[in-house]
Amino acid sequence: MDNLRVFYNQISVELLSFITDSLVGFVALVLFVSSFIKRANHTLIGAWISNFLGVFFHELAHAVVGALLYAKPTNFVVIPKKIENNGETVYLLGHVDFKNLRWYNSFLSGMAPFLLLFIAGFIENNYWIYFEKNLLNYLLYVYLLVVFIVNAIPSSQDFKVSFGNILGIIFGVSIVLFLLFLLSNNNITIAYLYKIL
């Protein structure tokens, strides 16, 4: 029985290595895992279980950036609820309320989930250092990447908050460009930041 398990793991690792080594294969695997997540989203409990990790970090990004920029986050909710939106039932999986959204903090607070792409990059660069290559770990790896990348996309409400004030947009984009300029002029790359973490 153990020989069969070892053989199965070896075949599945080789097959998944073959699939994930090509862009087309990796995209197919991501779509496969995404379809399971999407299928789970048809029920409140399924949506919560399949998205909890990403929703938690999405809302945490809003809260942390909002707190740093004095937007005063007041309500951090990651318990889903069913709502009606134009006659369609949707699930509100989480939200953060702010008491002090202003022109200088609204853009960056609303666009904060993009920071989850750094977590996805960290997973991409470091996952296999800590995990053995087998079928279950490959599926977990793809699941984590899908969850963090999908939840890095700001919601429609996030875009409303971020793009509600032209001065805030100019200020927020200027801050982002300034930080990118500092990183590039000091030869600090994302790869370098990962190494020092």
C-alpha positions as CSV (number, residue, x, y, z in Angstrom):
1,M,0.0,0.0,0.0
2,D,2.9,2.4,0.8
3,N,4.5,1.6,-2.5
4,L,1.3,2.5,-4.3
5,R,1.0,5.8,-2.4
6,V,4.7,6.7,-3.2
7,F,4.1,5.8,-6.9
8,Y,0.9,8.0,-7.0
9,N,2.7,10.9,-5.4
10,Q,5.6,10.6,-7.7
11,I,3.4,10.5,-10.8
12,S,1.2,13.3,-9.6
13,V,4.2,15.5,-8.9
14,E,5.7,14.8,-12.3
15,L,2.4,15.5,-14.0
16,L,1.8,18.7,-12.1
17,S,5.5,19.8,-12.6
18,F,4.9,19.3,-16.3
19,I,1.7,21.3,-16.3
20,T,3.0,24.2,-14.1
21,D,6.2,24.5,-16.1
22,S,4.3,25.8,-19.1
23,L,2.2,29.0,-19.0
24,V,-0.7,27.3,-20.7
25,G,-0.7,24.4,-18.2
26,F,-0.4,26.7,-15.3
27,V,-3.3,28.9,-16.5
28,A,-5.4,25.7,-17.1
29,L,-4.7,24.6,-13.5
30,V,-5.5,28.0,-12.1
31,L,-8.8,28.0,-14.1
32,F,-9.6,24.5,-12.7
33,V,-9.1,25.6,-9.1
34,S,-10.9,28.9,-9.8
35,S,-13.9,26.9,-11.1
36,F,-14.2,25.0,-7.8
37,I,-14.0,28.3,-5.9
38,K,-16.7,29.8,-8.1
39,R,-18.9,26.8,-7.7
40,A,-18.6,27.1,-3.9
41,N,-19.8,30.7,-4.2
42,H,-23.4,29.6,-4.9
43,T,-24.1,29.2,-1.2
44,L,-23.3,31.6,1.7
45,I,-21.3,29.1,3.6
46,G,-19.4,27.9,0.5
47,A,-18.5,31.5,-0.4
48,W,-17.3,32.1,3.1
49,I,-15.2,29.0,3.3
50,S,-13.6,29.3,-0.2
51,N,-12.9,33.0,0.2
52,F,-12.3,33.7,3.9
53,L,-8.5,33.9,3.6
54,G,-8.5,36.3,0.7
55,V,-11.4,38.4,2.1
56,F,-9.6,38.6,5.5
57,F,-6.4,39.9,3.9
58,H,-8.3,42.2,1.5
59,E,-10.1,43.9,4.3
60,L,-7.0,43.9,6.5
61,A,-5.2,45.8,3.8
62,H,-7.9,48.5,3.8
63,A,-7.8,48.7,7.6
64,V,-4.0,48.9,7.9
65,V,-3.5,51.4,5.1
66,G,-6.5,53.4,6.4
67,A,-5.1,53.4,9.9
68,L,-1.6,54.5,8.7
69,L,-3.2,57.4,6.8
70,Y,-5.5,58.4,9.6
71,A,-8.7,57.3,7.8
72,K,-9.8,55.9,11.2
73,P,-11.1,52.4,10.4
74,T,-14.1,51.7,12.7
75,N,-15.7,48.4,11.6
76,F,-13.7,45.4,10.4
77,V,-16.2,42.7,9.3
78,V,-15.4,39.4,7.6
79,I,-18.6,37.6,8.4
80,P,-20.6,37.2,5.2
81,K,-24.2,38.2,4.8
82,K,-26.7,37.8,2.0
83,I,-28.0,41.0,0.4
84,E,-30.3,41.8,-2.5
85,N,-28.8,44.0,-5.2
86,N,-31.1,45.0,-8.1
87,G,-33.2,41.8,-7.6
88,E,-30.1,39.6,-7.5
89,T,-28.9,37.8,-4.4
90,V,-25.2,38.5,-3.7
91,Y,-23.0,37.9,-0.7
92,L,-21.2,40.7,1.0
93,L,-18.2,38.8,2.3
94,G,-16.6,41.6,4.3
95,H,-16.1,45.3,4.6
96,V,-14.2,48.0,6.6
97,D,-15.9,51.3,7.5
98,F,-13.9,54.5,8.0
99,K,-14.7,57.6,10.1
100,N,-12.2,60.0,8.5
101,L,-11.9,59.4,4.7
102,R,-10.4,62.5,3.2
103,W,-8.7,63.5,-0.1
104,Y,-5.3,62.5,1.2
105,N,-6.2,59.0,2.3
106,S,-9.2,57.8,0.2
107,F,-7.3,56.7,-2.9
108,L,-4.6,54.7,-1.1
109,S,-7.1,53.2,1.4
110,G,-9.4,52.1,-1.4
111,M,-6.6,50.6,-3.5
112,A,-4.8,48.9,-0.6
113,P,-5.8,45.4,-1.7
114,F,-3.3,45.6,-4.5
115,L,-0.8,45.0,-1.7
116,L,-2.0,41.3,-1.7
117,L,0.0,40.9,-4.9
118,F,3.1,41.1,-2.8
119,I,1.8,38.2,-0.7
120,A,1.1,36.2,-3.9
121,G,4.7,37.0,-5.1
122,F,6.1,35.9,-1.7
123,I,4.1,32.6,-2.1
124,E,5.4,32.2,-5.7
125,N,9.0,32.7,-4.6
126,N,9.1,30.8,-1.3
127,Y,6.3,28.2,-1.2
128,W,8.4,25.2,-2.2
129,I,11.1,26.0,0.4
130,Y,8.6,25.0,3.1
131,F,6.5,22.3,1.4
132,E,7.2,19.0,-0.2
133,K,6.1,18.6,-3.8
134,N,3.0,16.4,-3.9
135,L,-0.5,16.7,-5.3
136,L,-2.1,18.2,-2.2
137,N,0.6,20.8,-1.9
138,Y,0.4,21.7,-5.6
139,L,-3.4,22.3,-5.2
140,L,-2.9,24.3,-2.1
141,Y,-0.2,26.4,-3.8
142,V,-2.5,27.1,-6.7
143,Y,-5.4,27.8,-4.4
144,L,-3.4,30.3,-2.4
145,L,-2.2,32.1,-5.5
146,V,-5.7,32.3,-6.9
147,V,-7.2,33.5,-3.7
148,F,-4.6,36.3,-3.1
149,I,-4.6,37.4,-6.8
150,V,-8.4,37.5,-7.1
151,N,-8.8,39.3,-3.7
152,A,-6.1,41.8,-4.7
153,I,-8.6,43.3,-7.1
154,P,-10.5,46.2,-5.5
155,S,-14.3,45.9,-5.4
156,S,-16.6,48.4,-7.1
157,Q,-17.1,50.1,-3.8
158,D,-13.3,50.4,-3.4
159,F,-13.1,52.1,-6.8
160,K,-15.9,54.5,-5.7
161,V,-14.0,55.4,-2.6
162,S,-10.7,55.8,-4.4
163,F,-11.9,57.8,-7.4
164,G,-14.4,60.0,-5.7
165,N,-12.0,63.0,-5.4
166,I,-9.7,64.2,-8.2
167,L,-7.2,65.7,-5.7
168,G,-7.1,62.4,-3.9
169,I,-6.3,60.6,-7.1
170,I,-3.5,62.9,-8.0
171,F,-2.1,62.7,-4.5
172,G,-2.4,58.9,-4.3
173,V,-0.8,58.3,-7.7
174,S,1.9,60.8,-6.9
175,I,2.8,58.9,-3.7
176,V,2.9,55.6,-5.5
177,L,5.1,57.0,-8.3
178,F,7.4,58.6,-5.7
179,L,7.8,55.3,-3.9
180,L,8.5,53.5,-7.2
181,F,11.0,56.2,-8.0
182,L,12.8,55.8,-4.7
183,L,12.9,52.0,-5.1
184,S,14.3,52.2,-8.6
185,N,16.9,54.9,-7.9
186,N,18.3,52.9,-4.9
187,N,18.4,49.6,-6.9
188,I,15.8,48.2,-4.6
189,T,13.7,45.6,-6.4
190,I,10.8,43.5,-5.4
191,A,13.1,40.5,-5.5
192,Y,15.5,42.3,-3.1
193,L,12.7,43.1,-0.7
194,Y,11.7,39.4,-0.7
195,K,15.2,38.4,0.1
196,I,15.5,40.7,3.1
197,L,12.2,39.6,4.5
